[in-house]
């Protein structure tokens, strides 16, 4: 595999604080001198809220060495599938354009666009680290398994290219001679796409280039989901780098509710330790104030990664 940035995927149930921890990690990396891109692949973006400034699809520079981006899947899909303004589409191209616009509203396009961004950054010289704040767990798993699915689909397309070639010749006979255009040979494009998917698969499974951070809270339902996620990742040979137990309730001598929550969390932390095994388990206590803005995120990032 060629040179390129290191990747950090933050995943977990909704509401466990993965966006805040992903942002704190990005700030920490940037403050250590790394060039960092943090991007949200969750359609319900909250990076703008965490950084306390508007980011959006165009992106924004947060700090020296830190750029943030909230992916707008519809806008990115339109950019990728719209012909240049100086090119007048033919009848077939217009029909294909209409079909592509419909596909842009189909389920799964968010994962496809996230994969497109991953491929785009794989050999970039602009960033040393790329942090993905992903959608809740199910979406993340679909993103990680998408290269396998696309590889199989592309393989079938390559196997059928002879049929499509004959089909293309038949279609050209139906088009008026004045409107005929030479249809391109897609074989090389398909082979190139399949090679890229193989490279993405290798990247995702390479623990030197990719770190998966599973964020959870010490509550039974979150721990159950973390267990399922770790098993699914292991079944697909994808290593988990870190498990973060977030929002841990500190003990209290004056608050009965706090003491009860502390005992519940202590019990679930023991379950997480057993579940994590030799995977690094990080603990983050519940905060008395909302962590928001670069300064607060830097403090949290130092707490998380300097220990």
Steps between C-alpha positions, in 0.01 A plus 500: 500500500624845410547795731198677633330621818408295803127448561298511820140373488281589798191284529231419756135540589341838458538718807817344644715806420699371205489834315645682801774239546578498126528880501718496814729245333525715187591810705756298699664372180508849347652649815772234484601628156304264274297619201150375571169468316194415706185413311151401605330222302188515716210666311407664833820701523610642835860604434385860465340480844808343661745748347256788560523630145341434162679236294266361233569326169769748394697436819682739731846546650460464877861537616839509330534148363135402560229506235143379557246382242134400528413287199181590315437176312244651265727790403805276456301250292372783278854635452624155400219421256433838331648560155712812440295807402670522159402144409158449341365156599348267245178308548666200664714720726190690613326171585807379688520834683139468613572147624811615689307780669241247618777277635627797700188476719528122550585336836872439539618807307641650824733202540595512131591868522701436819689227316561742214658748745711222652633406156562867419718548808692169488808642328464867582798713597272752673432308824688275738188386687135462397238465774159359403213581734265232373127448513361256763644151497286338229595767247868462588493126444334551161774749409776258602345208309416707190839435329433124514155546349627731225787264422254218438278725289791628292626144454165400353505806275844400369378145440205638303694757300480283186121500526490876554727551201261308276205679662668834430542417132132409482400828668712704256303353211182648647647850529480732197837512326526876554475451877730201540803532719768245559414327825808473725653169601429474874730203562800702614285727716343198670838337561633825646195531726544143620866568582395805705246293694769242576724781626221634722443151644869470578501846660202424725669182627842662547538593869808711416291730281152469651378519858141413591380667818180358647334750732255374759357593837499262798132415460373151418347580159812683379725219621283243318532697176876538547526123541306440177703758310834357612388152393385622158829683445699194604292279269612726215867513613474869593703575815365719780765739630337666802181476705403819684261483796355850507283695747600296806319613814743602779423385851342742749462515877199734487293385201313167532414497129865560408615213724247265337605603150866459601437140614317419174783648296765317704328170428471569127864616488601154622296352214673737256843400630418134439353581158797713389756237594836617367340800321585831667214620721485874575281658768349850488305635798174688456559875474320768700479728193450447127831454317480751217752708308870439419633586848269258683564236234875540540468441875292186441739377230797536734311316774410222259829442319777629725427250776 
